[in-house]
């Protein structure tokens, strides 16, 4: 599947709230690099189980009200999506908006790498 098609389907899945469909477009050995999520280290998360466990850890205290996905913006074997999350941090009741950019690399018709940069850092966990 061409990069443009992978990117389009991936974003459409997110817009429809279908994470299950989005995940079918990723390689099982997907690599995720998100330094802000790992204390600033360039630690790579490898494989869907580790990536999903990290996502659960990051969102455990959040109520996500809405997610907006802008893009995809395709170039070569990569595409970018800008995600905006409307969320409430449950312990304080504080409602915020967080924005991140994800740069995806596609190979063999699947997403093999995600590099994440936050405009608004994730809510710190105690």
N, C-alpha and C positions, 0 to 999 in steps of 0.2 A: 504494500500500500504506500503511495507517495506521501511525503512529509505533509503536504497541504491537507490531504485527506485525514491523516492521523490527527493533525492539529485541529481541524474543523470538528471532527467527531468528539475529540477530547473536551473541547470547550462546550459543545452542545450538551454533552453528558453532564457537565458541571451546572450549566444553566438550567437543566431539567431536574437537578438534584439527584442525579443517578451516579453516585460514586462507583457503584458496581460496574456500570458501563465504562466509565473512565479507566478503571483498573484493568479492563480487558485489553486496553491499548498500551499497557506497560509491559516491559520485559520482567519476568519473575526475579531477575537479578538486578533490578533497577538500583542505581546509585543516586543518593540524595545528598547534596552538600548544602548545609544551612548553618553557617557559623553562628548566627545570632541565637539559634535554638540550642546550640551545644556550648554555650559560654564563650563564644568567640573563637573557638578552636576550628581548624579546617577539617574536622572529623567528618568522614563520609559514613553515612548509613547505607548498608547494603542489604537488598532483598526486601520484599514487601512486608514480611512479618516485623522486621525491625523498624521500618518506616511507619507502619500502622501503629505500632506500640508507641513510638515517639509522638505521633499525632494525638493519640489518646491521652498521653501524659500532658501535652501542651493544652489540650482543650478540656481537661477534666473539670476545671473550675469555671468554664465559660458556658454561657448560653448563647448559641449562635442564632441570630434573628434572620440574617440574610447574607448571601454571598453574591457579589457581582463579579463577573469575569469579562474583562475587556480584551479583545483580540480574537483569534490569534494573529500575531505578527510574525510572518514566516520569512526566513532567509537561509538558503542553503539547506543543510540538514538539521536546522534548529528552528524553534519558534518560541515566542515569548507570550505570556499571559499575565495581565495585571489583575490581581484578585483584591477585592475590598470586602472586608468582613464587618458587619454590624454585630456587636457582641456585648454581653453584659458579664462582668466579672462577679460571679455569684457571692463571694465572701463580703464584698463591699456594696454590691448593687450598682456599681458604676458602669454606665453604658458608654462604650467607645467605638471608634472605627479604626480598623487596622488595615494597612495596605501592604501588599508584597508583590514583587515581580518574580516570576519563575521562568527560567531559561531552560528549555527542554532540548535534548539531543535525541534524534530519531535514527535508528539503524535497523535494517531488516524489517521495516514496517511496524516497529514498536518503539516506545519511549524507553531509552536506556539510561538516561541521566537527567537529573533535575538539579539546577543550581538556584538557590533561593536568596533573594535580597529583600529585606524589609524596609519599607519607608517608615513604618511605625513598628518598633520592636514588639515582640509578643509580651503579654503581661507576665511579669516575673512571678515565679512560684516560690512560696516559702517552704 
